[in-house]
Amino acid sequence: MHEVEVRRRSGATDRFGQPVDANPTEGATGALVGRFKCRLDPGKGGLVNQERSRDVFEVRHMLYMEPDADVREDDTIKVTDTRTGTVLLPSAKVKVKGTSYDARGAHHLEVEAWVQRGPL
């Protein structure tokens, strides 16, 4: 069993309308929203060379969560294995959140988390 810690930006902006909080991928900043049960699937991705990024590694992880978990796109998450206490995903940004339904209604959330690392 895994547990996800969700943190959210304050919503405050500067005079240009930009968020005053640090980019969530830079660390576990923001107010703690809560901790929720989840299951983390291993990440997929690798080296990306784009217009302004060179030797950047992008990895996408998928989390499966209860349908009532409070998580939004652009939140920061941290995933821990509850049995061992091992941090499986120290800091990632929620990219996409979707709800999967069955015949009775909402069954679970599917959350794609995104991690980016650059040259050391």
Secondary structure as GFF3:
##gff-version 3
##sequence-region A 1 120
A	DSSP	beta_strand	2	8	.	.	.	ID=ss1
A	DSSP	three_ten_helix	24	26	.	.	.	ID=ss2
A	DSSP	beta_strand	31	48	.	.	.	ID=ss3
A	DSSP	beta_strand	56	65	.	.	.	ID=ss4
A	DSSP	beta_strand	76	81	.	.	.	ID=ss5
A	DSSP	beta_strand	87	102	.	.	.	ID=ss6
A	DSSP	beta_strand	105	117	.	.	.	ID=ss7
###
